[in-house]
Amino acid sequence: MTKQYALMIDLKRCIGCRTCTFACKMENGIQGGSWINVETIGGPHADSPQGKYPNVRMHYLPKVCCHCGQPTCIPACPNEALHKRKDGIVLVEEAKCDGCGTCIEACPYGVLWLNSEGIVGKCSLCFHRIDDGLEPFCVKCCITGAIEFGDMNDPDSKIRGSIRKKGAYVLLPGSGLRPSVYYSGP
């Protein structure tokens, strides 16, 4: 059976420290933005809650390429610069990318962007680490253990158990995209 790699992010454990963002930048040599961004869900500004004391609410939402089962970015690219590996990881072939941005527009999650060279940047799930038997660097560096990684096609995998136990969900569940990034919590 082929593997289907996925992430599960526990929003109750995410404290918004952005260690995942910095780990991603460091591991992948990214200048400028990052392939994982942490949004504040609450008030109008980063790290600001919604409501008035004592009734305030806020949590963080790390957003990353969802490595969809039915990605909209791949067919949108006129240069065939994006492809999906057998294990579900969606990658950009930089040599084929001309920076036209059609894949960016096609992604409903807003997680693709143009890097400083005018080429599309997105999470690669640190495929180079996975190919060496390691987990993605954001998972390794998350100080609260909020990000889990595993093979969804392995019924005994820790990630499948966590998704069941925590009642995890995906963003845009009715889209038919079949994302491989799950969230639990608020």
N, C-alpha and C positions, 0 to 999 in steps of 0.2 A: 504494500500500500504506500502511495506517495505521501509525503509530509505536507501539511498545511500549517505554516507558522503563523502565530498570532501573538498579540499582546493583550493583557488585561490590566487595566489601571484602576486601582481602588481610590476613588476620590475622597473617601474618609481618611485615608492615610496621607494623601498629597497635601503638603504644607506650603506649596508655592515657592519653594526655595530655588527652583530653576536649576538645580544641579544637573538634571537630565539635559537641559538646553546646553549648558557649558560642556558636559561630557560629550554630547553629539558634535559640537563645534570642534573640540579638541581631537576626538578620535578620527573625524573625517576631514580635518584641515579646512574647515569652512570659514571664509571671511564674510563679515556682514551678518546676515541673519542666521537662523538655525533651522534644522530639519524637524525640530520639535519645539513648539511654543506653548507656553503656559498662560492661559487666559484667566482673568479674575471674573468669577460669576458672582455678582453682587452689585456694588455701586458703579457710578459712571467712570471711575478711574481705577487704574491698577491698584491692587491691594486695598480697596475701599469697600466696606460692607454696604448692604442695602438695609434700609430701615433706620430706626432711631433707638438709641440705648434705652432700655435693656433688650429690645427686640430687634437685634441685628442678625443678618445672615450673610454668609460669604463662603465660597469654596473655590477651588481651582480646577481648571480643566486643561490638562496637557493635550494638545492636538498634534497629531502626527499622521503621515500617510497611512491610510487604512488598508493598503494592500488588498484591495477589493477582489472578490471572486469574479465580479463582472464590472471591471473598472471602465469609467467613461473617458479617462485620459488617453488610454491606448488607441482606441479607434479615432479619437479626435485629432491625433498628431498626423499631419500630412507627410511627415518625413520618416515615420515609423521609428522614432527615436525612443519610444517606450516599449518595453516588453515585460512579460511575466514569466518567471522561472517556474519549473515544475513544482517547486515547494511553495508557490503562491506569492513570492516576493516580486514586487513590481519595481523595475529599474529603468533608469535613463541611460541611453547610450549617448554620451556627450558629443561624440564625433558626428552624430547624425542630427543633433539639435541645432536649429538656427535661431532659437529664441523667439519664435513667432507668438508664443503664448496661448495657442489654442487649447493645449492641455490644461493650462492654468484656469482658463474660463470654463472648461468642461468639468473640472473637479468641484463637486458640491460642498466639499469639506474645507476648501480654501487653504490647502496645505502645500501647494506647489508654488514656487516663486522663482524669479530670475536672479541668478547670482551675479557677482561683479563682472564676470566674463560674458554676461548675456545668455547664459545657458540655464535651463531649468534645473532647479535643485529640489530634492525631496528625500525623505527618509528611505534608506536602502536596507533598513533593519540590520545594519552592520553585517551584510551578507558575508563579507570577508572574515569576520569573526565566527559567524555560524559555520562557514565552510571549514574552519579550524576547530570546530567542536566547542566554541565559546558562545555565550549569550550576548545580545546587543549591549553596547557600552552603557546606554541609558539605564538598562535594567541592572547592570553590575554596580553602577554608581548611585542609584537612588537610595538616599540615606534612610528613608522610612520603609523601604521595601514595597512601595506602592505599585511598582510596575513588575508584572510577571510575564514571562515568555515561555512558549512551548508549542508543541505540535497538537493541533486540534484533531488530527486524524488518529491520534493515539488515545483510545478510550481510558487508559490508565494514567494519562499525563496529569501533572499537578494543575496545569492551567484549566483543563476541562473540569476538574473537581472544584476549583475556585470559582469558575463561572457558574456552575450549578449551585454551589453552596451560597454564593453571594448574590444570586439572581442578576447577574451581569446583563447588560444590554448594549446595543450598538447605536451610534448616531444615525439618524435618517433610516429607521428600521423598515419603512415601507417602500424604499427606493429601488429595491431589487439589486442593489450593488453588492450585497453580501460582504460587508467589510470584515476584516480580520483584526480589528481593534475593538475590544470590549471595555465597558466601564461598569463599575459598581459604585453605589453610593448616591449622594444627592443628585 
